[in-house]
Amino acid sequence: MDIVCLDLEGVLVPEIWINVAKKTGIAELRLTTRDISDYDKLMKGRIEILKAHGLTLSDIQDVIATIEPLEGALDFLNGLRSMAQVLILSDTFTEFAQPLMKQLLWPTLWCNDLVISSEGMIEDYRMRLHDGKYHAVKALKSLNFRTFAAGDSYNDLAMIEEADAGCLFRPPQGIVASHPHLKSTTTYEEFSLVIEEFLHR
């Protein structure tokens, strides 16, 4: 059986933190895993910025409530789910993802959790395990799934390399340059064709 593993932000929905940066005017929050490969460093920096500006989980959720899937993402996902099992592997958090999953008609999502103080501040985060996307693909392969993985950021590279096949979707030029052996796609039509080619092997 085939299973397709997709990143969430930048692939199906806009980057949450970029939208938070736009809404709050805090430029430092624009940084994502497309810019910084060390996720722990990135998240700890975000939490410190939120604390410094007094922003709560509720403030972030208010921004997320205004985000819609990328144009064409739902049609792409629906078409893909008619051909194979689809699993969303993301480094986002349950507390952020619910409104986005509702708009995508509730695909299966594996992600992480936030630690919230009694005042509603984001204190910390709990990863299911380090490099969870890679380990998820590796575990699926051990269960005899044939795996395809796709994403757009540094934290997607390990799962793409581990999968039986994979590609990048609208990645930054730095990743394209440093990983020229990975196929790169820019439209959902092109993306679908690459996945279909794998499924029909």
N, C-alpha and C positions, 0 to 999 in steps of 0.2 A: 504493500500500500504506500501511496505517496502522501507526503505532508509538506505544505509550503509554510515557511516561517518568515514572517514579515516584521520589520521594525514598525513603530507607530508614527512618531513625530518626524515630519519631513517626507514620509512615504504616504500616509493616509490622512494625516491632519497637520496643520501648521505647527511650528515649534511653539510650545506653550510659553517658554521663558522669553522668547522674542516678543510675544504678544503682551506679556506682563511688563517687559521693559518699555514698550510703546505706551501702554496705559499709564504707567507710573512716571515715565520720564527718566528712569534710572538706567543709564546706558550700559553699566557693567552687567546687568542682567541679560543682555543680548547674547552673551557668550554661551555656546552650547557644545555638545560633543563633536560638532563639526569643527570647532576651534581648539578645544582642549581635550587631549586623549585621556588624561587622568580624571576619571569620573569622581573619585573621592575628593580630589582637590576642587573640582568644579562645584560639587554640591555643598561642601563646607563653606566655600566662598559665597555661594548664593544665600545660605542660611545666615551668615554673618551680615550680609547686605540687608536682608529682610529685617533682622533684629535692629540694625542701625537706623532703619527708616520706620520702625514700628509697624511693619506690615504683617498681618495675620493670615492664617490659612483661609479664612473667609474672604479676605481681600483677593487672594489668588484665585479662589473658586469663582468669585464674581467675574473675573476676567475670562476664565475658562468657559463660563456659561455663554459667553458671546462668540466663542470660536466655532466655526463650521468646518466639516471635512474639506480637504482640498478638492477643487473642481474635478469631477470625474472619478473621485476615489471610491464612492459608494458603488457606482456601476462596475468599476474594475473589480472591487471586492466581491460583489454579488456574482459576477461572471466567474471569478476564480473559485468561489465556494461551490459552484455547480460542477466543477471539474475535479476538485481535490479537497482534502481536509486542510484547513487554514488555521494557523496558530499565530497570534500576535505576541511577539517577544519584545518587551519594552523595559527600559530603565526608569520609566515614570512610576507613579504611585497610585495606589487604589483611590486615595482621596482626591486625586486630580482626574482620574480617567473616566469615571462613571458617566458624566454628561456626553463625553465623546463616544463612548461605547454605545450609548443609546442611539445616537445619530447614525452609527455604523451598523445598527440592527444587531447588537450584542454578539460580536464575534468572540471567540475564546481569547482571553488575555492573561498572560503571565507577567506580573510586574512586582513592585515592591511596596513597602508601607512607610509612612511618616510617623515620627514621634511628636505628638502635639501636647503642649503644656495646658494647664487648666485655664490659662488666659487666651488660648487659641493660637499661640505662637508655635511656629515650626522649630522644635528643639533639635531634632536629629532625624535620621532616616535609617531604616532597616532593609538591607539588601537580602533577598532570599539566600544568595550565596555570591561570592565574588565571581565575576564574569559569567553571570547566569545564562546569558544567551548562548554562549559557547557550550556550556554544560547541558543545556536543554537539547540542543541539536545532537550532541554526542550521545545523550541518553536515548533519544528517539531512534538514532541509528542502531543502538544496542538492542532495541526492540524490533529490529528489522523493518523500520520505516525507511523508505527512500526519501531523502530530504533535499529540499531546495530552500535557500535562505537569501534574503535581500534586505538591504538597508542603505543608509546614506552617510553614516558617520563612522568615526574611529572605533566606537564601541560596538559596531556591527561587523567589523572585519574578521574577528576570530570565528564568529558563527558562520560567516560566508565561506571562509577557508575550510572549516570543518565539514560543512554540508557536502552532499554528493554533487551538488551544482549550486550556482548562485550568481547574483549580479548586484551591481550598485544601481541606485535610483536617484538621479539628480544630486550626485555627490559634489562637494567642493573640489575645485581644481587640484588642491594639494593632495587629496586622496587619489584622484585619477593619476596624477603624476607619480606618486609613490607606489601605486599598485596597478601598473599598466596591464598586468595579466588578467585583471578582473574585468568582465564585460560591464559596460556602463550604459544605462538607458535614461532617457529624458522625458518620454511620454508614456502614458498608461497603455497605449496601443503597442508600442515597442516592448514595454515591460511584459505585457500579456503574451506576446509572441515568443519571448525568451522562455517564459515559464511553460507555455504550451509545448515548445520544442522538447523540454525536459520531460514533461508528462507523457509525451508520445514516444519516447525512446523504448 
